[in-house]
């Protein structure tokens, strides 16, 4: 089911990603890395979550929240998480 879903939205997601400036892309990647770390996935030692969480772009965070990609979450380092939903 997830493969079918992804195949239907892949082009749209690619177009959205290409439309974002580097700052917005970087902000999204940073929040995703923080989220992945919180889920317990082992990241390479070169990924410094503390440093990443301290350098998030406020304007990009607000913009990504407005379009439904992120949401505020006080339990996450940096205060944000990737917003996603998918059910089989």
Buried (B, 14 or more C-beta within 10 A) or exposed (E): EEEEEEEEEEEEEEEEEEEBEEEBEBBBEBBBBBBBBBEEEEEEEEBEBEEBBEEBBEEBBEBBBEEEBBBEBEEBBBBBBBBEEEEE
